[in-house]
Amino acid sequence: MIKMIGKRVRRQTLVFNLLYWMALAMVEQVKDKEIRVNLINALDKMEGEIK
């Protein structure tokens, strides 16, 4: 039972990391500093909720 949960969590974090890096790459394209800061804050909030 615990092993199954561990596998599921690991898979979710892998998917999240992929999405996170894709989002970061998109943030890099954003030239407007304020928008970039808001996006990074939103990502950090999401990361905090998942962990």
N, C-alpha and C positions, 0 to 999 in steps of 0.2 A: 504493500500500500504506500509506504513512505517513498520507496524507489520510484513508483509511478509519478507521485507528486513532484519529486526532484527532477525527473525527466521533463515533465510538463513545464516546470518553472524555467529550466535551462533553455528549452526551446523558445519560450516566450521572451527571455532576455536576449536570445540570439536574434530573434525577429525585431525586437525593440532596438537593439544596437544597430541593425541594418537601417531601420527607419531613422534612427537618431543621426547616423552619419549622413544619410541622404538629406535630411533636413538641415544639418550643418552645412553641407555643400551648397544647398539652396541659399542659406543665410549668407554665405560668403559672396554670393552673386548680388546680394542686396547692398546698394551703395549708401542708402540713407541710414545714418548711424542710429537714430532713434528706433526705427523699425527693427533693425538688427538686434538691438538691446532687448526689445520686447520679445522677439522670437526666441532669443537665447534664454530669457527668463522663463518663458512658457515651457521650453524644452526641459530646463532644470526642474521645474515644478512637476512635469510629467514623470521625469526620471525618479524624483523623490517619492511620488505616489506608487510607482511600480516596485521600488525596492522595499 
